[in-house]
Amino acid sequence: MRIDGLVCSGLGRAHIFMSQHHYQEQFKTIIGRSAWPGTLNVSVRDDSLINYRKLRVSAGLDDGEASSITAHRIKGFDRDGVSFGGATAFLGKLRCHEGEHDCAILIPDLTRHEDVVEVIAGIFLRETCSMVDGDKVSIHLA
């Protein structure tokens, strides 16, 4: 499966969740290392939006046709009276003009994004790939 889109800015809140030790330990198991404490947001349309919706079905957020891509469950937790929800990750490779990088599409159980893909990786993708809002990227999932 391939998802193409345009880099876009998010709300700047992902680092709050991504930096949590409980999540980072699970990311190490799934992506093989700690994840950069933030996400790369990618706006999708057309066929890529259809593919993303299939991932959302696999993650249990939507009804319809599910993807055949392997889903990796990220468990939520409670800390100091605050609930941190679970998520589903799908492994892939992000291709940008600087090369190819291991990544995962992360779909939080409680997300408002319906046409914006959140991508995690062990590196700061935006900096490593010298990306700015509007740049094209391609995510290949197997």
C-alpha positions in Angstrom: 0.0 0.0 0.0 1.2 3.5 -0.8 0.1 6.8 0.7 1.2 10.0 -0.9 0.6 13.4 0.6 1.8 16.9 1.5 3.6 17.7 4.7 1.5 20.0 6.9 1.7 21.5 10.3 -0.1 20.0 13.3 -1.2 21.4 16.6 2.2 20.9 18.1 0.9 18.7 20.9 2.2 15.3 19.8 5.4 15.6 21.8 3.3 15.5 25.0 2.2 12.0 24.1 5.2 10.8 22.2 7.6 11.6 25.0 5.8 9.3 27.5 8.0 6.4 28.7 5.2 3.9 28.5 4.7 4.7 24.8 8.4 4.9 24.0 9.0 1.4 25.4 6.3 0.0 23.0 7.7 2.0 20.1 11.1 0.3 20.7 9.4 -3.1 20.3 7.5 -2.1 17.2 10.0 0.2 15.3 13.1 -1.1 16.8 14.1 2.1 18.6 12.7 5.0 20.5 10.6 7.3 18.4 11.3 11.0 17.9 9.0 12.8 20.3 6.7 14.2 17.7 4.9 13.3 14.5 5.2 14.3 10.9 1.7 15.3 9.6 0.9 14.4 6.0 -2.3 15.6 4.4 -3.9 13.0 2.1 -6.5 13.0 -0.7 -7.9 10.8 -3.4 -6.5 7.3 -3.6 -4.2 7.9 -0.6 -7.2 9.0 1.5 -9.0 5.8 0.5 -5.9 3.8 1.6 -5.7 5.7 4.9 -9.4 5.1 5.6 -8.7 1.3 5.2 -6.0 1.7 7.9 -8.5 3.5 10.1 -10.9 0.6 9.7 -8.1 -1.8 10.7 -7.5 0.4 13.7 -11.2 0.1 14.7 -12.0 3.7 14.2 -14.2 3.4 11.1 -16.5 0.9 9.4 -15.8 -0.4 5.9 -13.1 -2.3 4.1 -10.0 -3.0 6.2 -6.4 -3.0 5.1 -4.3 -6.1 4.8 -1.3 -4.3 6.4 -0.3 -5.7 9.8 -1.5 -3.6 12.7 0.6 -3.2 15.8 -1.3 -2.2 19.0 0.0 0.5 21.3 -1.5 0.2 24.7 -2.8 3.2 26.6 -2.2 3.8 30.3 -3.1 6.0 33.3 -0.6 8.2 35.1 -1.2 10.6 37.9 -5.0 10.5 37.2 -4.5 11.3 33.6 -5.5 8.8 30.9 -3.3 8.3 27.9 -5.1 6.5 25.1 -4.0 3.6 22.9 -3.1 3.7 19.2 -2.4 1.5 16.3 0.8 1.6 14.2 1.5 0.4 10.7 5.1 0.0 9.7 6.4 1.5 6.5 9.1 3.5 4.7 8.8 7.2 4.1 10.4 8.4 0.9 11.4 12.0 0.5 13.9 13.7 -1.8 16.8 12.9 0.6 16.1 9.1 0.7 14.1 6.5 2.4 13.5 6.1 6.2 11.9 3.5 8.4 8.7 4.9 9.9 5.2 4.0 11.1 1.8 5.5 10.6 0.3 6.1 14.0 -3.4 6.3 14.4 -4.4 7.2 18.0 -7.7 5.8 19.3 -8.8 9.3 20.0 -7.9 11.4 17.0 -9.6 14.2 15.1 -7.6 13.6 12.0 -9.6 12.0 9.2 -7.4 13.2 6.3 -4.1 13.8 8.0 -1.7 10.9 8.5 0.6 11.1 11.6 4.0 9.5 10.9 6.5 8.5 13.6 10.2 7.5 13.2 13.3 7.1 15.2 14.6 10.4 13.6 13.2 13.9 13.2 11.8 13.4 9.7 11.1 17.0 9.0 14.7 18.0 9.7 16.4 14.9 8.2 14.5 15.2 5.0 14.7 19.0 4.9 10.9 19.2 4.6 8.6 22.2 4.9 4.8 22.4 4.7 3.6 21.6 1.2 6.5 19.2 0.3 5.4 15.9 -1.2 6.2 12.6 0.6 5.4 9.0 -0.1 4.8 6.3 2.6 5.1 2.7 1.5 3.5 0.1 3.7 4.0 -3.7 3.3 
